[in-house]
Amino acid sequence: MSARTKRLVRLWREDLEVRFAERTAREYMACARHFLAWLDAHGIDLPEARTDDLLAYQGDLYAARTRDGKPYAVASQAQFLIVVKNLFRFLYRRNYVMQDVAAPVDLPRQEQRLPRVILTKEEVLRLLGAASKATTPRALRDRAVLETFYATGIRVSELAKLTPYDVDTEERTLRVLLGKGKKDRHVPLTRAAAAAVEAYLEKGRPAIARRVKSPYLFIADRGGYYHRAQVSLMVRHYAKKAGIRKRVTCHTLRHSVATHLLKGGADIRHIQVLLGHTSLRSTERYTRVELSDLKDIIRRAHPRGR
């Protein structure tokens, strides 16, 4: 890799770290290293790459096989190419190259899959109920977390970064600072979620924070940052306690609230704002959940449906 390429990649990485979450920036760099290694193997310096070179890279991605001999999933191929297109768009906009050679490269068509697991309203109530039976500081925190998930559809990475100043239980609003894509948004809390957070702030958080000071709203058992893995374990614990056989994750509640709102008549654009989706396409897949429900009704109720 030439010194010029190293400098350009470093500048691009710095731009990623400003615009994206830390995890996303790391994932982009991992994909970029794969592409840069391919360029090196073919004797191509990054600023000298042409569209034909990128099409050849795309072809090699399609032909590549994983360790178990299977081809890369279409989503994985697309992710590599999204990173390449992002890199060259950055270089072109900053005038480091004369043209965006990645612009003509089309992404492989991906199947729009439905969310794997959606909880019914009854299952959500059982999940929330499983966390409300105890009144220990930890239980108060867990109930508040689950209610916040279901009220707002917030991402676990966004929830973990909340501070007490981001929640207003009287106005029943939540401020999500620097969410995905480094964008801020305000979302409403349900009455139940606001009450759960208020109970946690009054009786739960002070007891947990007594051990270790923390700036975060939701604190881990031993104080400090409530990591994604810890939150995930907590959600699975209460799902099992509620007798839910589905594989429940933090994202399951995000999918579920979107689906329940859509079934309740909410406008899809309002759901888009709530979830913090940049593109409406990301939200539209929930309309396909509605279609699957309709198909089930036809199969059960239509005279010719069976």
TORTOR-312711 format. One record per residue (C-alpha): x, z, y. Coordinates in pm, whole numbers, padded with zeros to 5 digits, always signed. Example, Ala and Ser with C-alpha at 12.3 -4.5 7.8 and 13.67 -1.06 7.14 Angstrom:
<rs>
+01230+00780-00450 +01367+00714-00106 
</rs>
This chain:
<rs>
+00000+00000+00000 +00148-00105+00333 +00200+00133+00623 -00063-00058+00821 -00321-00017+00544 -00245+00354+00515 -00302+00396+00889 -00632+00206+00881 -00758+00406+00582 -00662+00730+00756 -00858+00630+01068 -01158+00534+00856 -01141+00865+00668 -01141+01055+00999 -01451+00858+01104 -01622+00945+00775 -01549+01313+00821 -01716+01305+01162 -02027+01110+01056 -02093+01235+00704 -02107+01560+00514 -01783+01675+00354 -01905+01596+00002 -02014+01244+00100 -01681+01175+00269 -01498+01281-00049 -01714+01053-00262 -01652+00760-00028 -01277+00815-00043 -01285+00826-00424 -01458+00485-00432 -01219+00351-00169 -00917+00450-00378 -01058+00242-00665 -01088-00060-00433 -00746-00010-00275 -00586+00013-00620 -00753-00319-00708 -00612-00477-00391 -00263-00349-00475 -00287-00483-00829 -00372-00827-00689 -00107-00818-00414 -00359-00815-00130 -00311-00610+00186 -00633-00459+00322 -00637-00636+00665 -00567-00971+00494 -00856-00949+00244 -01106-01238+00244 -01467-01262+00135 -01359-01444-00182 -01137-01146-00268 -01430-00908-00234 -01649-01132-00448 -01375-01127-00711 -01371-00746-00691 -01749-00745-00734 -01711-00963-01042 -01452-00727-01189 -01687-00433-01128 -01957-00616-01322 -01718-00686-01610 -01555-00342-01612 -01628-00094-01888 -01621+00283-01899 -01418+00477-02154 -01700+00461-02406 -01721+00082-02369 -02037+00071-02160 -02066-00132-01837 -02088+00047-01505 -02445+00128-01406 -02589-00095-01134 -02609+00208-00905 -02236+00276-00958 -02145-00085-00884 -02358-00071-00571 -02192+00252-00456 -01843+00098-00480 -01958-00201-00277 -02141+00012-00019 -01812+00192+00047 -01623-00138+00075 -01882-00273+00320 -01865+00049+00522 -01485+00025+00539 -01479-00335+00663 -01766-00273+00906 -01559+00007+01057 -01246-00212+01079 -01440-00495+01242 -01622-00278+01496 -01296-00113+01598 -01128-00456+01630 -00872-00389+01357 -00976-00715+01184 -01111-01039+01328 -01425-01058+01114 -01631-00848+00876 -01543-01020+00550 -01768-00783+00351 -02087-00877+00538 -02170-01177+00313 -02132-00969-00004 -02475-00882-00146 -02535-00554-00325 -02666-00573-00682 -03040-00529-00704 -03119-00174-00810 -03426-00058-00992 -03632+00182-00780 -03675+00465-01026 -03935+00735-00995 -03815+01095-00960 -03748+01224-01310 -03928+01557-01275 -04228+01643-01058 -04392+01984-01076 -04769+02012-01064 -04921+02236-00798 -05004+02488-01069 -04642+02491-01189 -04515+02545-00833 -04749+02842-00794 -04619+02988-01120 -04260+02937-01003 -04325+03108-00669 -04519+03383-00842 -04229+03454-01077 -04012+03532-00775 -04268+03753-00601 -04312+04023-00865 -04005+04224-00760 -03923+04364-00415 -03546+04407-00442 -03333+04250-00166 -03225+03977-00407 -03586+03901-00509 -03694+03885-00144 -03416+03636-00078 -03503+03424-00380 -03872+03413-00287 -03780+03309+00067 -03550+03035-00063 -03811+02894-00301 -04085+02905-00037 -03854+02730+00211 -03770+02461-00043 -04134+02392-00116 -04246+02413+00248 -03985+02179+00392 -03834+01972+00110 -03495+02071+00252 -03179+01968+00065 -02983+02250-00098 -02674+02160+00109 -02885+02193+00427 -03044+02519+00316 -02708+02680+00240 -02587+02615+00598 -02889+02769+00774 -02830+03068+01002 -03086+03330+01117 -03097+03150+01453 -03231+02835+01284 -03560+02993+01180 -03853+03101+01397 -04106+03286+01183 -04350+03335+01472 -04364+02964+01559 -04315+02881+01189 -04040+02625+01248 -03702+02558+01093 -03411+02382+01259 -03185+02178+01032 -02857+02115+01211 -02629+01832+01100 -02830+01737+00796 -02748+01432+00588 -02602+01163+00812 -02509+01433+01067 -02862+01429+01209 -03060+01729+01334 -03432+01778+01277 -03702+02041+01325 -03954+02095+01046 -04258+02322+01018 -04276+02618+00783 -04590+02701+00591 -04750+03037+00661 -04635+03161+00318 -04278+03046+00378 -04261+03207+00723 -04392+03535+00579 -04140+03525+00292 -03848+03457+00527 -03962+03735+00764 -03984+03985+00475 -03636+03882+00363 -03494+03918+00716 -03648+04264+00755 -03576+04418+00415 -03362+04184+00207 -03085+04036+00417 -02970+04361+00585 -02918+04520+00242 -02718+04224+00108 -02523+04174+00433 -02417+04540+00434 -02141+04455+00187 -01995+04148+00360 -02077+04006+00703 -02204+03651+00689 -02334+03407+00954 -02569+03241+00706 -02942+03300+00667 -02938+03313+00289 -02653+03522+00153 -02507+03530-00198 -02537+03843-00411 -02194+03967-00306 -02226+03846+00049 -02098+03522+00200 -02194+03161+00143 -02478+03094-00102 -02321+02806-00294 -02514+02510-00435 -02434+02615-00794 -02565+02968-00733 -02887+02840-00578 -02935+02600-00870 -02891+02881-01123 -03145+03090-00934 -03405+02809-00939 -03355+02753-01313 -03384+03129-01375 -03728+03153-01212 -03847+02829-01371 -03766+02974-01713 -03927+03303-01614 -04242+03111-01514 -04253+02941-01852 -04193+02592-01712 -04042+02372-01981 -03933+02096-01743 -03573+02078-01620 -03624+02220-01272 -03358+02176-01002 -03348+02234-00626 -03422+01864-00582 -03728+01895-00806 -03899+02100-00533 -03804+01833-00277 -03963+01564-00495 -04266+01782-00563 -04352+01864-00202 -04327+01495-00107 -04557+01396-00392 -04808+01672-00321 -04820+01583+00049 -04876+01218-00033 -05157+01303-00274 -05307+01525-00005 -05330+01233+00237 -05016+01282+00449 -04878+00972+00619 -04561+00847+00452 -04378+00835+00786 -04447+01204+00841 -04300+01273+00497 -03998+01062+00595 -03937+01284+00900 -03985+01603+00698 -03733+01500+00431 -03484+01359+00681 -03476+01013+00525 -03300+00756+00744 -03479+00468+00573 -03847+00452+00484 -03742+00288+00155 -03615+00623+00034 -03957+00776+00092 -04159+00484-00045 -04070+00560-00405 -04320+00848-00391 -04597+00591-00349 -04499+00465-00694 -04567+00814-00828 -04920+00768-00696 -04939+00434-00880 -04833+00600-01204 -05114+00854-01158 -05360+00570-01102 -05244+00398-01420 -05301+00720-01612 -05655+00747-01471 -05729+00386-01568 -05594+00447-01918 -05818+00753-01962 -06133+00649-01778 -06161+00270-01781 -06375+00122-02062 -06096-00124-02140 -05810+00109-02051 -05714+00223-02401 
</rs>
